[in-house]
């Protein structure tokens, strides 16, 4: 029986494209540089970091610092510009950052399950992700939030998934993690014995692809998956 | 000749009472508890932490985490409530958080000096302080911001004052630090060989009280002090 549902944040609850667009706008204002040039560098740096994480070769304690430095170097600016830009972006994002159906789904699950976020941190600190979840009303439906810069472990590291389970004294088979990155979210959760949902927007329908794993189109499909467990 | 001016943030640039009032309001909403009860506990916990810092006996790496845990314990709540409340407070503070004359003074000094912040972090991460400085237009006049949760050293530790000096290759006697806490700001800066201004709102006038130290009423008095160095 599932007692805890863990949500990845970016591209699961919140639209990372909205955040990155606002980040690009902020950098463009600060640097007086056209937005096109900047978007490319951000996406490239992001891919670079995702590779490092997949192989778990990045330092968990310094992950945020190193990601910001990598981006600063790619943009050829002082890291202070990156810090200012992520603050500006956090100030300017609007409600379009909420992915469709997310609030309604969390409302539905709230009170019936322990609801957590298990999030990796890249160019901005978890404090800004917390602030956005607070600003647009999602934090009300989350029991406790866990982030890599606070717990010093990032998905797919085991500790990232186990920290919430230990906190709430829940065993892996009583927990489900849902997220959009196959290696970080889906495989990482399965490896520690949890149930897992992989969000693939191109999937045609909800499908069981592992003893404990499902592919879904969005978080809304949780309401279809949970009765099957 | 002064090349770098370092500013404490809370009660030097920004009014901490405005932040704490908004924090109390947020806690009150989250807990359904009257505001009066909460203010007392916040102030007591704050005094406790300031004593720990004065004797430099708190761990620099875990300072934010430990301060939030201390407050959570004093309020008898999960630390998640503290994290949510500081996020809410950051969202609700208005322009009254800017202390009088601060923006005009920074504008005046900008471009003539390297301007830094050297801030200790207590109940909320530096990311929120950065966001507030960005939101109300002060970040435009600051060359680079330094905070204890990022540099892993808090005032009055030497490293907290030396980090900006090392970054900009400025020697202590070419730098001035201004802040409102006598031990953390004034004595800490003097000890590493910098000039120092102590903000005492009850001072009657600007006065030299040390070879390298002045007492002032607010940051505006910097414009009176700097020509004397």
Interface residues (C-beta under 8 A of the other chain):
Chain A: X65 X78 X80 X83 X84 X87 X88 X90 X91 X124 X125 X127 X128 X130 X131 X134 X135 X139 X143 X144 X145 X150
Chain B: X65 X78 X80 X83 X84 X87 X88 X90 X91 X124 X125 X127 X128 X130 X131 X134 X135 X139 X143 X144 X145 X150
